[in-house]
């Protein structure tokens, strides 16, 4: 668990995702968290996404079947394409995106994206309003929750690696949270 900014972020669960998402005051931050939760992408990459990489038709608010994260925007410099979850499609259809350019443009500079600090502040406010402060949640909690949830659903590590774009299994394994109940269940069903 992350304590005072040190350690790994506590993974979100479906419940904590909903609790935090419901406390955002603007749809911008709610959509950001939704994209993070349903795609497991890094926060910095999500901020750089272009509307055309997630919408098939921006004017009609019609999402693509898959989101495209270009290599230039990703830490590993590999393009990642991932199927868009039906719940995220609903969020995207309800959202009013900019006509072109970045999905999350800066409020102050048209050619820049919203700052990570602004998203982090909004996230921390929502966490506090949800009564979940001091539990180790950070912007990486959605990514860790996405990966952990796939693992809990019985997805193989190779499937999770493909879904997240991790180059190595060892770096992926740091994201997977394993509960005592899972260990007990595994031993009981041996």
Secondary structure in CASP SS format (residue, H / E / C, confidence):
PFRMAT SS
TARGET T0000
AUTHOR 0000-0000-0000
METHOD secondary structure of the structure
MODEL  1
X C 1.00
X C 1.00
X E 1.00
X C 1.00
X C 1.00
X E 1.00
X C 1.00
X C 1.00
X C 1.00
X C 1.00
X C 1.00
X C 1.00
X C 1.00
X H 1.00
X H 1.00
X H 1.00
X H 1.00
X H 1.00
X H 1.00
X H 1.00
X H 1.00
X C 1.00
X C 1.00
X C 1.00
X C 1.00
X C 1.00
X H 1.00
X H 1.00
X H 1.00
X H 1.00
X H 1.00
X H 1.00
X H 1.00
X H 1.00
X H 1.00
X H 1.00
X H 1.00
X H 1.00
X H 1.00
X C 1.00
X C 1.00
X C 1.00
X H 1.00
X H 1.00
X H 1.00
X H 1.00
X H 1.00
X C 1.00
X C 1.00
X E 1.00
X H 1.00
X H 1.00
X H 1.00
X C 1.00
X E 1.00
X E 1.00
X E 1.00
X C 1.00
X C 1.00
X C 1.00
X C 1.00
X E 1.00
X E 1.00
X C 1.00
X C 1.00
X E 1.00
X E 1.00
X E 1.00
X E 1.00
X C 1.00
X H 1.00
X H 1.00
X H 1.00
X C 1.00
X C 1.00
X C 1.00
X C 1.00
X C 1.00
X C 1.00
X E 1.00
X E 1.00
X E 1.00
X E 1.00
X C 1.00
X C 1.00
X H 1.00
X H 1.00
X H 1.00
X H 1.00
X H 1.00
X H 1.00
X H 1.00
X H 1.00
X H 1.00
X C 1.00
X C 1.00
X C 1.00
X C 1.00
X C 1.00
X C 1.00
X C 1.00
X E 1.00
X C 1.00
X C 1.00
X E 1.00
X C 1.00
X C 1.00
X C 1.00
X C 1.00
X C 1.00
X C 1.00
X C 1.00
X E 1.00
X C 1.00
X C 1.00
X H 1.00
X H 1.00
X H 1.00
X H 1.00
X H 1.00
X H 1.00
X H 1.00
X H 1.00
X H 1.00
X H 1.00
X H 1.00
X H 1.00
X H 1.00
X H 1.00
X C 1.00
X C 1.00
X C 1.00
X C 1.00
X C 1.00
X C 1.00
X C 1.00
X C 1.00
X C 1.00
X C 1.00
X C 1.00
X H 1.00
X H 1.00
X H 1.00
X H 1.00
X H 1.00
X H 1.00
X H 1.00
X H 1.00
X H 1.00
X H 1.00
X H 1.00
X H 1.00
X C 1.00
X C 1.00
X C 1.00
X C 1.00
X H 1.00
X H 1.00
X H 1.00
X H 1.00
X H 1.00
X H 1.00
X H 1.00
X H 1.00
X C 1.00
X C 1.00
X C 1.00
X C 1.00
X H 1.00
X H 1.00
X H 1.00
X H 1.00
X H 1.00
X C 1.00
X C 1.00
X C 1.00
X C 1.00
X C 1.00
X C 1.00
X H 1.00
X H 1.00
X H 1.00
X H 1.00
X H 1.00
X H 1.00
X H 1.00
X H 1.00
X H 1.00
X C 1.00
X C 1.00
END
